[in-house]
Every structure is written in structure tokens, then in C-alpha cells.
Amino acid sequence: MISKARAAALPKANGRNIISAHETDVFSLSQELKEKFGDYALPLRALPKFMAWLVGPLAGGGITRKFVSRNVNVLFRADKSKGIREFDLRYRRLQCSMEDMFQQMINAGQFQNLEWDQGRP
């Protein structure tokens, strides 16, 4: 949000600006949480693309085979140098941001039923 406020106030910040500090994927994001939130049911491994292609449409939510083909295992690259140079942004470590977000979701009761059952095989 701060980047939007800065961009609105800077005359040289015209057009759209994609501000991204990290390049990652959803599975890697989940792995950032393991150290602090290992008691929660986090993914053990990534779903292979062919499996996502097969079961994606069954999951609902608009996940089509076309979407999987175009987006799964496709790297997104963003250059953060413009945010640093023009907006004077300072980025946090990804793990800190992920842990804060996950803790907020726990506090809001979003994961109360997903705690890992240690007694299960």
C-alpha cells in the first residue's frame, strides 16, 4: 500500500508499476512456513503439472486445463530495482512476511481445524 501512495505522489511514476521483491512459487511459499508452523498441515511436496492438469477442473474455482497449462511451472520474473530506485522501497525477507500473514490467519481462526494430528500415521 505504501508503494501505491508513493507512486501517486511521484510525477515520474507514470503507468503501471509491478512491485515484487521475490520470485517464487506457491509450494516454496509453504516451505517458508515449516520452521515456525511445522505443526500445521503444510504440503510435503509439489503437485506435478500433469496431475494438476488432470484434477484441476475437478477442484472448481475456475481452474481449467488451459489455466494449468499456461500457469503451472511457468516462472514469473519481476525486477525490483525500479521500486528501490524510483520509490525508495525497502523489502522485507519473504519468510518474515509469510510468517506474519500465516499468524494473522491463525489468529482469525482460519486454520483451527487444520492442525496436524500427531497420532495419525
Secondary structure, 3 states (H helix, E strand, C coil): CHHHHHHHHCCCCCCCCCCCCCCCCHHHHHHHCHHHHCCECCCCCCCCHHHHHHHHHHHCCCCCHHHHHHHCCCCCCCCCHHHHHHHCCCCCCHHHHHHHHHHHHHHCCCCCCCECCCCCC
